[in-house]
Structures are given as structure tokens and as C-alpha cells.
Amino acid sequence: MNSKNKSQNRPQGVVYSTNPDYRYNMGESTERATLPPQQQDLRVMLDKKLKGGKKATLVTGFVGTEKDLADLAKQLKNLCAAGGSSSDGEILVQGEFRQKIMDFLVKKGYKVKLAGG
């Protein structure tokens, strides 16, 4: 077992307690639950800075789990037949697909606004 996995399984804070009823904080995840599409406020913008001057469509403002973000990113990448990535509430799709992505998200029930001109 490597040191990264060992540190994730250790209790946070207190190392030893004589109290028999003490409960160790095992570092539970603080990931927020995914909001329904009607409560999401997404921004769709075109970005030329991230990929070395190449155009990329960026969707920001997603509130939810990383798994739900990855699922939505996969749907958008399949829709546009393009590559991309997702992390930290943002989805990046390679290429200029602002209108196509916005139409798809509106059909799914998301509140979407174009941003960045």
C-alpha cells in the first residue's frame, strides 16, 4: 500500500482518546449533492486561452458531484463529436459549439446563459 492510500484511511485530528464513546472523524467527503437541472445556472462561453490559441467551449457553474459532471460532459462531447474534459464544476469541449451546447442544455431543462461576448 502506498503512502497516499495510508493517509486517506487515517482519522483526522485526534490520534488517541481514552473516551470509549469518542467517534473518530475519518475525513468524510464534503461533496455537494447535484442540484436538479431547473436550479442549475450554467454559463456557456468560448475560450481561446486554454488550449494554446485553439477555440474551446467552456460550460461553467455546474453544482453537483464529479460523477454527474462527468456524465454531462460525456453527453456534450458525444453531441459535438469532440474531445474535452471536466473538473471543478467546469466542462471544456474542444471546438466552437456554444449554440449547439446551449440548445441541448435548454432541452434538458437547465437555465443557460451565453457569456463572454
N, CA, C and O atoms as CSV, one atom per row, in Angstrom:
chain,resi,resn,atom,element,x,y,z
A,1,MET,N,N,0.854,-1.175,0.000
A,1,MET,CA,C,0.000,0.000,0.000
A,1,MET,C,C,0.897,1.234,0.000
A,1,MET,O,O,1.821,1.332,0.807
A,2,ASN,N,N,0.626,2.174,-0.903
A,2,ASN,CA,C,1.464,3.366,-0.956
A,2,ASN,C,C,1.046,4.373,0.117
A,2,ASN,O,O,0.001,4.215,0.749
A,3,SER,N,N,1.856,5.397,0.318
A,3,SER,CA,C,1.612,6.344,1.401
A,3,SER,C,C,0.362,7.175,1.158
A,3,SER,O,O,-0.256,7.635,2.119
A,4,LYS,N,N,-0.029,7.381,-0.089
A,4,LYS,CA,C,-1.230,8.164,-0.381
A,4,LYS,C,C,-2.468,7.459,0.169
A,4,LYS,O,O,-3.315,8.101,0.790
A,5,ASN,N,N,-2.584,6.154,-0.049
A,5,ASN,CA,C,-3.731,5.405,0.438
A,5,ASN,C,C,-3.738,5.297,1.946
A,5,ASN,O,O,-4.807,5.296,2.556
A,6,LYS,N,N,-2.568,5.205,2.566
A,6,LYS,CA,C,-2.491,5.106,4.026
A,6,LYS,C,C,-3.015,6.375,4.680
A,6,LYS,O,O,-3.747,6.301,5.668
A,7,SER,N,N,-2.656,7.529,4.150
A,7,SER,CA,C,-3.068,8.787,4.763
A,7,SER,C,C,-4.559,9.036,4.589
A,7,SER,O,O,-5.147,9.754,5.399
A,8,GLN,N,N,-5.194,8.473,3.565
A,8,GLN,CA,C,-6.624,8.678,3.367
A,8,GLN,C,C,-7.448,7.878,4.364
A,8,GLN,O,O,-8.589,8.248,4.643
A,9,ASN,N,N,-6.910,6.796,4.909
A,9,ASN,CA,C,-7.655,5.948,5.830
A,9,ASN,C,C,-7.442,6.311,7.297
A,9,ASN,O,O,-8.048,5.696,8.175
A,10,ARG,N,N,-6.607,7.282,7.574
A,10,ARG,CA,C,-6.333,7.670,8.954
A,10,ARG,C,C,-7.380,8.661,9.443
A,10,ARG,O,O,-7.916,9.449,8.664
A,11,PRO,N,N,-7.670,8.612,10.758
A,11,PRO,CA,C,-8.595,9.587,11.321
A,11,PRO,C,C,-7.990,10.989,11.262
A,11,PRO,O,O,-6.773,11.151,11.352
A,12,GLN,N,N,-8.837,11.987,11.111
A,12,GLN,CA,C,-8.399,13.374,11.058
A,12,GLN,C,C,-8.393,13.970,12.467
A,12,GLN,O,O,-9.352,13.767,13.212
A,13,GLY,N,N,-7.353,14.691,12.850
A,13,GLY,CA,C,-7.312,15.387,14.127
A,13,GLY,C,C,-6.774,14.553,15.265
A,13,GLY,O,O,-5.559,14.402,15.396
A,14,VAL,N,N,-7.644,14.008,16.089
A,14,VAL,CA,C,-7.265,13.285,17.301
A,14,VAL,C,C,-6.613,11.952,16.947
A,14,VAL,O,O,-7.126,11.204,16.115
A,15,VAL,N,N,-5.475,11.660,17.586
A,15,VAL,CA,C,-4.759,10.416,17.331
A,15,VAL,C,C,-5.192,9.334,18.316
A,15,VAL,O,O,-5.313,8.164,17.952
A,16,TYR,N,N,-5.424,9.734,19.568
A,16,TYR,CA,C,-5.769,8.747,20.595
A,16,TYR,C,C,-6.720,9.398,21.586
A,16,TYR,O,O,-6.548,10.565,21.939
A,17,SER,N,N,-7.724,8.651,22.038
A,17,SER,CA,C,-8.649,9.163,23.036
A,17,SER,C,C,-8.954,8.066,24.041
A,17,SER,O,O,-9.103,6.901,23.672
A,18,THR,N,N,-9.048,8.443,25.328
A,18,THR,CA,C,-9.418,7.483,26.363
A,18,THR,C,C,-10.921,7.382,26.528
A,18,THR,O,O,-11.400,6.516,27.261
A,19,ASN,N,N,-11.663,8.226,25.880
A,19,ASN,CA,C,-13.119,8.202,25.943
A,19,ASN,C,C,-13.634,7.039,25.096
A,19,ASN,O,O,-13.415,7.037,23.885
A,20,PRO,N,N,-14.315,6.042,25.689
A,20,PRO,CA,C,-14.775,4.892,24.909
A,20,PRO,C,C,-15.891,5.241,23.909
A,20,PRO,O,O,-16.120,4.489,22.961
A,21,ASP,N,N,-16.585,6.370,24.111
A,21,ASP,CA,C,-17.669,6.755,23.210
A,21,ASP,C,C,-17.223,7.733,22.123
A,21,ASP,O,O,-18.044,8.197,21.333
A,22,TYR,N,N,-15.928,8.047,22.080
A,22,TYR,CA,C,-15.425,9.008,21.094
A,22,TYR,C,C,-15.511,8.432,19.680
A,22,TYR,O,O,-15.174,7.269,19.459
A,23,ARG,N,N,-15.961,9.246,18.729
A,23,ARG,CA,C,-16.043,8.827,17.329
A,23,ARG,C,C,-14.992,9.607,16.527
A,23,ARG,O,O,-14.953,10.838,16.546
A,24,TYR,N,N,-14.152,8.854,15.831
A,24,TYR,CA,C,-13.114,9.473,15.021
A,24,TYR,C,C,-13.714,10.044,13.747
A,24,TYR,O,O,-14.598,9.441,13.139
A,25,ASN,N,N,-13.224,11.216,13.348
A,25,ASN,CA,C,-13.619,11.813,12.077
A,25,ASN,C,C,-12.718,11.222,11.002
A,25,ASN,O,O,-11.523,11.517,10.964
A,26,MET,N,N,-13.274,10.397,10.137
A,26,MET,CA,C,-12.478,9.709,9.118
A,26,MET,C,C,-12.359,10.517,7.825
A,26,MET,O,O,-11.997,9.962,6.788
A,27,GLY,N,N,-12.655,11.811,7.870
A,27,GLY,CA,C,-12.499,12.648,6.686
A,27,GLY,C,C,-13.566,12.378,5.640
A,27,GLY,O,O,-13.259,12.187,4.464
A,28,GLU,N,N,-14.825,12.364,6.073
A,28,GLU,CA,C,-15.902,12.119,5.131
A,28,GLU,C,C,-15.909,13.187,4.050
A,28,GLU,O,O,-15.490,14.324,4.266
A,29,SER,N,N,-16.388,12.797,2.901
A,29,SER,CA,C,-16.431,13.702,1.755
A,29,SER,C,C,-17.444,14.818,2.002
A,29,SER,O,O,-18.517,14.588,2.559
A,30,THR,N,N,-17.089,16.017,1.583
A,30,THR,CA,C,-17.995,17.151,1.697
A,30,THR,C,C,-18.558,17.521,0.330
A,30,THR,O,O,-18.940,18.669,0.104
A,31,GLU,N,N,-18.610,16.559,-0.575
A,31,GLU,CA,C,-19.108,16.815,-1.919
A,31,GLU,C,C,-20.597,17.132,-1.861
A,31,GLU,O,O,-21.364,16.443,-1.189
A,32,ARG,N,N,-20.994,18.176,-2.570
A,32,ARG,CA,C,-22.385,18.592,-2.548
A,32,ARG,C,C,-23.226,17.733,-3.475
A,32,ARG,O,O,-22.741,17.220,-4.483
A,33,ALA,N,N,-24.479,17.586,-3.119
A,33,ALA,CA,C,-25.406,16.832,-3.949
A,33,ALA,C,C,-25.703,17.625,-5.220
A,33,ALA,O,O,-25.629,18.854,-5.226
A,34,THR,N,N,-26.032,16.924,-6.276
A,34,THR,CA,C,-26.307,17.566,-7.549
A,34,THR,C,C,-27.676,18.230,-7.520
A,34,THR,O,O,-28.676,17.602,-7.173
A,35,LEU,N,N,-27.710,19.503,-7.887
A,35,LEU,CA,C,-28.970,20.225,-7.989
A,35,LEU,C,C,-29.731,19.743,-9.223
A,35,LEU,O,O,-29.116,19.329,-10.206
A,36,PRO,N,N,-31.065,19.794,-9.179
A,36,PRO,CA,C,-31.823,19.440,-10.387
A,36,PRO,C,C,-31.555,20.460,-11.495
A,36,PRO,O,O,-31.175,21.595,-11.206
A,37,PRO,N,N,-31.747,20.071,-12.762
A,37,PRO,CA,C,-31.437,20.973,-13.877
A,37,PRO,C,C,-32.123,22.335,-13.791
A,37,PRO,O,O,-31.547,23.340,-14.207
A,38,GLN,N,N,-33.344,22.383,-13.257
A,38,GLN,CA,C,-34.068,23.656,-13.182
A,38,GLN,C,C,-33.405,24.637,-12.223
A,38,GLN,O,O,-33.615,25.845,-12.340
A,39,GLN,N,N,-32.614,24.146,-11.283
A,39,GLN,CA,C,-31.952,25.014,-10.314
A,39,GLN,C,C,-30.508,25.318,-10.678
A,39,GLN,O,O,-29.869,26.137,-10.018
A,40,GLN,N,N,-29.983,24.681,-11.707
A,40,GLN,CA,C,-28.611,24.946,-12.163
A,40,GLN,C,C,-28.593,26.253,-12.955
A,40,GLN,O,O,-29.519,26.523,-13.719
A,41,ASP,N,N,-27.569,27.049,-12.782
A,41,ASP,CA,C,-27.397,28.296,-13.523
A,41,ASP,C,C,-26.063,28.205,-14.266
A,41,ASP,O,O,-25.017,28.563,-13.726
A,42,LEU,N,N,-26.112,27.725,-15.506
A,42,LEU,CA,C,-24.898,27.461,-16.271
A,42,LEU,C,C,-24.557,28.622,-17.196
A,42,LEU,O,O,-25.445,29.325,-17.677
A,43,ARG,N,N,-23.274,28.814,-17.440
A,43,ARG,CA,C,-22.775,29.811,-18.385
A,43,ARG,C,C,-22.001,29.066,-19.476
A,43,ARG,O,O,-21.174,28.202,-19.186
A,44,VAL,N,N,-22.284,29.414,-20.731
A,44,VAL,CA,C,-21.591,28.799,-21.860
A,44,VAL,C,C,-20.789,29.899,-22.543
A,44,VAL,O,O,-21.344,30.926,-22.937
A,45,MET,N,N,-19.492,29.685,-22.680
A,45,MET,CA,C,-18.631,30.711,-23.271
A,45,MET,C,C,-17.589,30.087,-24.185
A,45,MET,O,O,-17.298,28.894,-24.101
A,46,LEU,N,N,-17.046,30.901,-25.040
A,46,LEU,CA,C,-15.986,30.487,-25.949
A,46,LEU,C,C,-14.665,30.953,-25.357
A,46,LEU,O,O,-14.538,32.096,-24.919
A,47,ASP,N,N,-13.688,30.065,-25.348
A,47,ASP,CA,C,-12.389,30.395,-24.757
A,47,ASP,C,C,-11.280,30.050,-25.737
A,47,ASP,O,O,-11.264,28.963,-26.315
A,48,LYS,N,N,-10.356,30.978,-25.918
A,48,LYS,CA,C,-9.222,30.760,-26.815
A,48,LYS,C,C,-7.907,30.667,-26.051
A,48,LYS,O,O,-6.858,30.432,-26.653
A,49,LYS,N,N,-7.949,30.846,-24.740
A,49,LYS,CA,C,-6.723,30.911,-23.949
A,49,LYS,C,C,-6.248,29.555,-23.438
A,49,LYS,O,O,-5.048,29.349,-23.254
A,50,LEU,N,N,-7.178,28.631,-23.207
A,50,LEU,CA,C,-6.822,27.383,-22.525
A,50,LEU,C,C,-6.044,26.409,-23.386
A,50,LEU,O,O,-5.137,25.751,-22.876
A,51,LYS,N,N,-6.348,26.287,-24.642
A,51,LYS,CA,C,-5.769,25.246,-25.492
A,51,LYS,C,C,-4.783,25.803,-26.512
A,51,LYS,O,O,-4.835,25.430,-27.684
A,52,GLY,N,N,-3.919,26.658,-26.100
A,52,GLY,CA,C,-2.865,27.163,-26.974
A,52,GLY,C,C,-3.392,27.942,-28.169
A,52,GLY,O,O,-2.862,27.813,-29.273
A,53,GLY,N,N,-4.435,28.756,-27.964
A,53,GLY,CA,C,-4.973,29.568,-29.038
A,53,GLY,C,C,-6.087,28.902,-29.818
A,53,GLY,O,O,-6.750,29.557,-30.622
A,54,LYS,N,N,-6.308,27.619,-29.602
A,54,LYS,CA,C,-7.408,26.927,-30.282
A,54,LYS,C,C,-8.706,27.216,-29.540
A,54,LYS,O,O,-8.703,27.413,-28.325
A,55,LYS,N,N,-9.813,27.240,-30.272
A,55,LYS,CA,C,-11.103,27.548,-29.668
A,55,LYS,C,C,-11.623,26.356,-28.880
A,55,LYS,O,O,-11.481,25.203,-29.286
A,56,ALA,N,N,-12.229,26.668,-27.744
A,56,ALA,CA,C,-12.842,25.648,-26.901
A,56,ALA,C,C,-14.091,26.251,-26.273
A,56,ALA,O,O,-14.117,27.435,-25.937
A,57,THR,N,N,-15.118,25.435,-26.117
A,57,THR,CA,C,-16.353,25.864,-25.481
A,57,THR,C,C,-16.299,25.450,-24.018
A,57,THR,O,O,-16.009,24.297,-23.698
A,58,LEU,N,N,-16.583,26.405,-23.131
A,58,LEU,CA,C,-16.478,26.184,-21.696
A,58,LEU,C,C,-17.859,26.349,-21.066
A,58,LEU,O,O,-18.524,27.363,-21.276
A,59,VAL,N,N,-18.288,25.352,-20.294
A,59,VAL,CA,C,-19.550,25.405,-19.554
A,59,VAL,C,C,-19.184,25.487,-18.083
A,59,VAL,O,O,-18.528,24.588,-17.556
A,60,THR,N,N,-19.602,26.556,-17.413
A,60,THR,CA,C,-19.264,26.759,-16.006
A,60,THR,C,C,-20.523,26.851,-15.155
A,60,THR,O,O,-21.624,27.039,-15.672
A,61,GLY,N,N,-20.346,26.719,-13.854
A,61,GLY,CA,C,-21.441,26.912,-12.914
A,61,GLY,C,C,-22.172,25.648,-12.504
A,61,GLY,O,O,-23.202,25.733,-11.835
A,62,PHE,N,N,-21.676,24.474,-12.883
A,62,PHE,CA,C,-22.354,23.228,-12.519
A,62,PHE,C,C,-22.160,22.958,-11.034
A,62,PHE,O,O,-21.039,23.016,-10.530
A,63,VAL,N,N,-23.255,22.661,-10.334
A,63,VAL,CA,C,-23.204,22.346,-8.907
A,63,VAL,C,C,-23.631,20.894,-8.740
A,63,VAL,O,O,-24.781,20.540,-8.998
A,64,GLY,N,N,-22.687,20.054,-8.303
A,64,GLY,CA,C,-23.022,18.655,-8.113
A,64,GLY,C,C,-21.797,17.788,-7.962
A,64,GLY,O,O,-20.680,18.283,-7.810
A,65,THR,N,N,-22.018,16.488,-8.004
A,65,THR,CA,C,-20.941,15.532,-7.820
A,65,THR,C,C,-20.068,15.456,-9.071
A,65,THR,O,O,-20.496,15.814,-10.169
A,66,GLU,N,N,-18.852,14.989,-8.885
A,66,GLU,CA,C,-17.934,14.833,-10.016
A,66,GLU,C,C,-18.462,13.807,-11.016
A,66,GLU,O,O,-18.241,13.941,-12.219
A,67,LYS,N,N,-19.158,12.785,-10.523
A,67,LYS,CA,C,-19.707,11.760,-11.415
A,67,LYS,C,C,-20.783,12.358,-12.324
A,67,LYS,O,O,-20.803,12.089,-13.526
A,68,ASP,N,N,-21.680,13.171,-11.749
A,68,ASP,CA,C,-22.724,13.804,-12.554
A,68,ASP,C,C,-22.123,14.800,-13.543
A,68,ASP,O,O,-22.606,14.931,-14.668
A,69,LEU,N,N,-21.078,15.495,-13.127
A,69,LEU,CA,C,-20.384,16.415,-14.024
A,69,LEU,C,C,-19.758,15.653,-15.188
A,69,LEU,O,O,-19.849,16.086,-16.337
A,70,ALA,N,N,-19.122,14.516,-14.892
A,70,ALA,CA,C,-18.504,13.702,-15.931
A,70,ALA,C,C,-19.554,13.133,-16.884
A,70,ALA,O,O,-19.316,13.051,-18.089
A,71,ASP,N,N,-20.715,12.740,-16.352
A,71,ASP,CA,C,-21.793,12.223,-17.209
A,71,ASP,C,C,-22.297,13.294,-18.168
A,71,ASP,O,O,-22.495,13.025,-19.353
A,72,LEU,N,N,-22.505,14.511,-17.659
A,72,LEU,CA,C,-22.963,15.600,-18.520
A,72,LEU,C,C,-21.890,15.950,-19.549
A,72,LEU,O,O,-22.211,16.226,-20.705
A,73,ALA,N,N,-20.630,15.940,-19.145
A,73,ALA,CA,C,-19.534,16.227,-20.070
A,73,ALA,C,C,-19.495,15.191,-21.186
A,73,ALA,O,O,-19.267,15.537,-22.345
A,74,LYS,N,N,-19.713,13.931,-20.850
A,74,LYS,CA,C,-19.709,12.873,-21.858
A,74,LYS,C,C,-20.830,13.079,-22.863
A,74,LYS,O,O,-20.631,12.892,-24.063
A,75,GLN,N,N,-22.016,13.465,-22.377
A,75,GLN,CA,C,-23.135,13.732,-23.277
A,75,GLN,C,C,-22.815,14.883,-24.228
A,75,GLN,O,O,-23.115,14.809,-25.420
A,76,LEU,N,N,-22.206,15.947,-23.699
A,76,LEU,CA,C,-21.871,17.101,-24.534
A,76,LEU,C,C,-20.787,16.764,-25.554
A,76,LEU,O,O,-20.853,17.205,-26.702
A,77,LYS,N,N,-19.794,15.987,-25.140
A,77,LYS,CA,C,-18.721,15.608,-26.065
A,77,LYS,C,C,-19.253,14.695,-27.167
A,77,LYS,O,O,-18.835,14.807,-28.320
A,78,ASN,N,N,-20.171,13.794,-26.822
A,78,ASN,CA,C,-20.787,12.940,-27.844
A,78,ASN,C,C,-21.650,13.752,-28.796
A,78,ASN,O,O,-21.646,13.499,-30.001
A,79,LEU,N,N,-22.388,14.720,-28.277
A,79,LEU,CA,C,-23.228,15.585,-29.093
A,79,LEU,C,C,-22.397,16.336,-30.135
A,79,LEU,O,O,-22.804,16.464,-31.289
A,80,CYS,N,N,-21.240,16.827,-29.720
A,80,CYS,CA,C,-20.396,17.646,-30.598
A,80,CYS,C,C,-19.350,16.821,-31.340
A,80,CYS,O,O,-18.630,17.361,-32.180
A,81,ALA,N,N,-19.252,15.535,-31.052
A,81,ALA,CA,C,-18.232,14.664,-31.658
A,81,ALA,C,C,-16.848,15.287,-31.489
A,81,ALA,O,O,-16.076,15.407,-32.440
A,82,ALA,N,N,-16.560,15.680,-30.245
A,82,ALA,CA,C,-15.291,16.348,-29.957
A,82,ALA,C,C,-14.746,15.849,-28.625
A,82,ALA,O,O,-15.457,15.219,-27.842
A,83,GLY,N,N,-13.496,16.136,-28.386
A,83,GLY,CA,C,-12.861,15.794,-27.126
A,83,GLY,C,C,-13.123,16.869,-26.099
A,83,GLY,O,O,-13.719,17.902,-26.403
A,84,GLY,N,N,-12.680,16.626,-24.892
A,84,GLY,CA,C,-12.850,17.616,-23.850
A,84,GLY,C,C,-12.521,17.043,-22.491
A,84,GLY,O,O,-11.990,15.938,-22.377
A,85,SER,N,N,-12.843,17.808,-21.460
A,85,SER,CA,C,-12.566,17.383,-20.092
A,85,SER,C,C,-13.563,18.027,-19.144
A,85,SER,O,O,-14.319,18.922,-19.522
A,86,SER,N,N,-13.549,17.550,-17.895
A,86,SER,CA,C,-14.425,18.134,-16.879
A,86,SER,C,C,-13.722,18.095,-15.527
A,86,SER,O,O,-13.093,17.100,-15.169
A,87,SER,N,N,-13.839,19.186,-14.788
A,87,SER,CA,C,-13.309,19.249,-13.421
A,87,SER,C,C,-13.752,20.547,-12.769
A,87,SER,O,O,-13.977,21.551,-13.446
A,88,ASP,N,N,-13.874,20.517,-11.452
A,88,ASP,CA,C,-14.189,21.710,-10.652
A,88,ASP,C,C,-15.433,22.447,-11.134
A,88,ASP,O,O,-15.438,23.677,-11.158
A,89,GLY,N,N,-16.470,21.741,-11.513
A,89,GLY,CA,C,-17.710,22.381,-11.943
A,89,GLY,C,C,-17.650,22.981,-13.328
A,89,GLY,O,O,-18.535,23.751,-13.703
A,90,GLU,N,N,-16.625,22.649,-14.099
A,90,GLU,CA,C,-16.472,23.175,-15.462
A,90,GLU,C,C,-16.340,22.035,-16.461
A,90,GLU,O,O,-15.733,21.001,-16.180
A,91,ILE,N,N,-16.925,22.251,-17.637
A,91,ILE,CA,C,-16.805,21.295,-18.732
A,91,ILE,C,C,-16.170,22.028,-19.906
A,91,ILE,O,O,-16.630,23.100,-20.299
A,92,LEU,N,N,-15.121,21.451,-20.459
A,92,LEU,CA,C,-14.440,22.023,-21.608
A,92,LEU,C,C,-14.630,21.079,-22.798
A,92,LEU,O,O,-14.282,19.900,-22.729
A,93,VAL,N,N,-15.185,21.615,-23.890
A,93,VAL,CA,C,-15.363,20.843,-25.123
A,93,VAL,C,C,-14.519,21.515,-26.193
A,93,VAL,O,O,-14.646,22.716,-26.430
A,94,GLN,N,N,-13.664,20.746,-26.831
A,94,GLN,CA,C,-12.772,21.308,-27.837
A,94,GLN,C,C,-13.566,21.694,-29.081
A,94,GLN,O,O,-14.291,20.876,-29.647
A,95,GLY,N,N,-13.420,22.957,-29.499
A,95,GLY,CA,C,-14.109,23.457,-30.681
A,95,GLY,C,C,-15.139,24.509,-30.309
A,95,GLY,O,O,-15.407,24.754,-29.133
A,96,GLU,N,N,-15.712,25.125,-31.336
A,96,GLU,CA,C,-16.680,26.197,-31.144
A,96,GLU,C,C,-18.096,25.632,-31.287
A,96,GLU,O,O,-18.608,25.490,-32.398
A,97,PHE,N,N,-18.723,25.311,-30.145
A,97,PHE,CA,C,-20.043,24.681,-30.136
A,97,PHE,C,C,-20.994,25.373,-29.171
A,97,PHE,O,O,-21.868,24.720,-28.601
A,98,ARG,N,N,-20.845,26.680,-28.975
A,98,ARG,CA,C,-21.656,27.388,-27.979
A,98,ARG,C,C,-23.153,27.202,-28.199
A,98,ARG,O,O,-23.875,26.819,-27.278
A,99,GLN,N,N,-23.619,27.472,-29.411
A,99,GLN,CA,C,-25.055,27.422,-29.671
A,99,GLN,C,C,-25.586,25.993,-29.585
A,99,GLN,O,O,-26.669,25.768,-29.045
A,100,LYS,N,N,-24.847,25.044,-30.104
A,100,LYS,CA,C,-25.266,23.643,-30.081
A,100,LYS,C,C,-25.389,23.140,-28.643
A,100,LYS,O,O,-26.359,22.465,-28.300
A,101,ILE,N,N,-24.414,23.468,-27.812
A,101,ILE,CA,C,-24.429,23.053,-26.409
A,101,ILE,C,C,-25.546,23.765,-25.657
A,101,ILE,O,O,-26.232,23.151,-24.839
A,102,MET,N,N,-25.735,25.055,-25.927
A,102,MET,CA,C,-26.786,25.803,-25.253
A,102,MET,C,C,-28.162,25.216,-25.580
A,102,MET,O,O,-28.984,25.043,-24.680
A,103,ASP,N,N,-28.422,24.910,-26.845
A,103,ASP,CA,C,-29.706,24.323,-27.238
A,103,ASP,C,C,-29.940,22.985,-26.543
A,103,ASP,O,O,-31.046,22.708,-26.079
A,104,PHE,N,N,-28.900,22.155,-26.469
A,104,PHE,CA,C,-29.004,20.841,-25.821
A,104,PHE,C,C,-29.328,20.990,-24.330
A,104,PHE,O,O,-30.198,20.293,-23.808
A,105,LEU,N,N,-28.623,21.903,-23.649
A,105,LEU,CA,C,-28.833,22.091,-22.214
A,105,LEU,C,C,-30.223,22.653,-21.915
A,105,LEU,O,O,-30.840,22.278,-20.918
A,106,VAL,N,N,-30.722,23.552,-22.775
A,106,VAL,CA,C,-32.063,24.104,-22.589
A,106,VAL,C,C,-33.111,22.996,-22.735
A,106,VAL,O,O,-34.080,22.956,-21.977
A,107,LYS,N,N,-32.920,22.099,-23.707
A,107,LYS,CA,C,-33.845,20.974,-23.879
A,107,LYS,C,C,-33.835,20.051,-22.669
A,107,LYS,O,O,-34.856,19.445,-22.347
A,108,LYS,N,N,-32.687,19.936,-21.992
A,108,LYS,CA,C,-32.570,19.093,-20.798
A,108,LYS,C,C,-33.150,19.773,-19.546
A,108,LYS,O,O,-33.264,19.140,-18.497
A,109,GLY,N,N,-33.515,21.061,-19.657
A,109,GLY,CA,C,-34.129,21.767,-18.536
A,109,GLY,C,C,-33.203,22.669,-17.751
A,109,GLY,O,O,-33.615,23.206,-16.722
A,110,TYR,N,N,-31.963,22.860,-18.192
A,110,TYR,CA,C,-31.019,23.727,-17.488
A,110,TYR,C,C,-31.287,25.186,-17.816
A,110,TYR,O,O,-31.742,25.512,-18.912
A,111,LYS,N,N,-30.997,26.071,-16.847
A,111,LYS,CA,C,-31.015,27.503,-17.115
A,111,LYS,C,C,-29.631,27.855,-17.662
A,111,LYS,O,O,-28.624,27.658,-16.982
A,112,VAL,N,N,-29.585,28.377,-18.891
A,112,VAL,CA,C,-28.301,28.599,-19.560
A,112,VAL,C,C,-28.239,30.030,-20.071
A,112,VAL,O,O,-29.225,30.562,-20.582
A,113,LYS,N,N,-27.073,30.649,-19.930
A,113,LYS,CA,C,-26.818,31.975,-20.497
A,113,LYS,C,C,-25.509,31.940,-21.260
A,113,LYS,O,O,-24.552,31.285,-20.846
A,114,LEU,N,N,-25.475,32.650,-22.378
A,114,LEU,CA,C,-24.219,32.828,-23.100
A,114,LEU,C,C,-23.393,33.869,-22.366
A,114,LEU,O,O,-23.935,34.857,-21.870
A,115,ALA,N,N,-22.098,33.657,-22.293
A,115,ALA,CA,C,-21.213,34.587,-21.605
A,115,ALA,C,C,-19.975,34.822,-22.453
A,115,ALA,O,O,-19.636,34.004,-23.308
A,116,GLY,N,N,-19.314,35.917,-22.221
A,116,GLY,CA,C,-18.058,36.201,-22.890
A,116,GLY,C,C,-18.198,36.687,-24.313
A,116,GLY,O,O,-17.335,36.399,-25.143
A,117,GLY,N,N,-19.239,37.405,-24.619
A,117,GLY,CA,C,-19.388,38.021,-25.945
A,117,GLY,C,C,-19.972,37.152,-26.897
A,117,GLY,O,O,-20.156,37.537,-28.052
